[in-house]
């Protein structure tokens, strides 16, 4: 299964209205203005199915002077040196590993959860993620959260 995911930075006027409403619903849930997804989507005028379809694929771009923390999960082959290649890629983009957990491999596939701090002055989070996704043996990468 090949994943050709790419990341873009676009201005707000280029983003479809439904995606902007998903971002707003996520914000309402985050600040606990609404307790349920149903309340948040009703407030912004979208369906729950639209919210769930896009919630993991759009988030506001925030420039920060103190850096960025990203937590992501990777599924990769259980091969000697592959974890080392992922860690080297994180170091290449000036990432500082905060936490790392690798599950016991099953059926030749290991799951890895990593939290990384990236200095905006030196690192490039989007490029790091893109390069990790293209390492041979990495099958899946999903960003779980960012601050």
C-alpha positions in Angstrom: 0.0 0.0 0.0 1.7 3.2 -1.2 0.8 6.4 0.5 1.6 9.5 -1.6 0.7 12.0 1.1 2.2 15.5 0.7 1.9 18.6 2.8 1.1 22.1 1.6 0.8 25.5 3.2 -1.9 27.6 1.6 -3.7 30.8 2.5 -7.1 30.6 4.1 -8.9 31.9 1.0 -7.7 28.8 -0.9 -9.2 26.4 1.7 -12.7 25.1 1.1 -15.3 26.3 3.6 -16.0 22.8 5.0 -12.4 22.4 6.0 -12.4 25.8 7.7 -15.5 24.7 9.6 -13.8 21.5 10.7 -10.9 23.6 12.1 -13.4 25.8 13.9 -15.3 22.8 15.3 -11.9 21.3 16.6 -11.1 24.7 18.2 -14.5 24.8 20.0 -14.0 21.3 21.3 -10.4 22.1 22.4 -11.4 25.1 24.4 -14.3 23.1 25.9 -16.9 25.5 24.7 -18.8 22.4 23.5 -18.7 19.0 25.2 -19.6 16.9 22.2 -18.7 16.7 18.5 -22.4 17.0 17.7 -22.7 20.3 19.5 -19.6 21.7 17.8 -20.6 20.6 14.3 -24.0 22.1 14.7 -22.5 25.4 15.9 -20.3 25.6 12.7 -22.9 24.2 10.3 -21.3 20.9 9.1 -22.2 17.3 9.4 -20.5 14.9 11.9 -19.4 12.8 8.9 -17.6 15.8 7.4 -15.9 16.5 10.7 -14.7 12.9 11.1 -13.7 12.7 7.4 -11.3 15.7 7.6 -10.5 16.2 11.3 -7.1 14.4 11.0 -6.1 16.1 7.8 -6.4 19.8 8.6 -5.0 22.0 11.3 -4.1 25.6 11.6 -0.5 26.6 10.9 1.0 28.3 13.9 4.4 29.9 13.9 6.0 29.7 17.3 9.2 31.2 18.5 9.7 28.6 21.2 9.5 25.5 18.9 7.1 22.8 18.1 6.3 19.4 19.6 5.0 16.7 17.3 3.8 13.2 18.3 3.4 10.7 15.5 3.0 6.9 15.0 4.9 4.9 12.4 4.3 1.4 11.2 7.5 -0.1 9.7 9.2 -3.3 8.9 11.0 -5.1 11.7 14.4 -4.9 10.0 17.8 -4.2 11.6 18.8 -0.6 11.1 15.4 0.8 10.1 14.8 2.4 13.5 18.2 3.9 13.3 17.4 5.3 9.9 14.3 7.0 11.3 16.2 8.4 14.3 18.9 9.7 12.0 16.3 11.5 9.9 14.9 13.1 13.0 18.4 14.3 13.9 19.0 15.5 10.4 16.1 18.0 10.8 17.2 19.0 14.3 14.6 17.1 16.1 15.0 16.4 19.8 13.3 13.1 20.8 11.1 13.6 23.9 9.6 10.1 24.1 9.9 7.0 22.1 8.0 3.7 22.3 8.3 0.7 20.0 5.9 -2.2 20.3 6.8 -5.8 20.0 6.8 -6.5 16.3 3.9 -8.7 15.0 3.9 -10.3 11.6 7.1 -8.5 10.7 5.7 -5.0 11.4 6.7 -2.8 14.4 4.7 0.2 15.6 6.6 3.2 16.9 5.3 6.2 18.7 7.6 9.2 18.9 7.3 12.7 20.4 9.8 15.2 18.9 10.6 18.8 19.8 11.7 20.9 16.8 13.3 24.3 17.0 11.8 26.5 14.3 15.1 28.3 13.9 16.8 25.1 12.8 14.3 22.4 12.0 11.6 21.8 9.5 8.8 19.5 10.8 7.0 19.1 7.5 10.2 18.1 5.6 11.2 15.7 8.4 7.8 13.9 8.3 8.0 13.8 4.5 11.5 12.3 4.5 10.6 9.7 7.2 7.5 8.6 5.1 9.9 7.9 2.2 12.3 5.7 4.1 12.2 2.2 2.6 10.4 0.0 5.1 8.2 2.7 6.6 4.6 1.8 5.6 2.5 4.4 7.6 3.0 7.6 9.4 0.3 9.6 11.1 0.7 12.8 13.2 -1.2 12.2 16.4 -0.8 15.7 17.8 1.2 18.9 17.8 1.7 21.8 20.1 
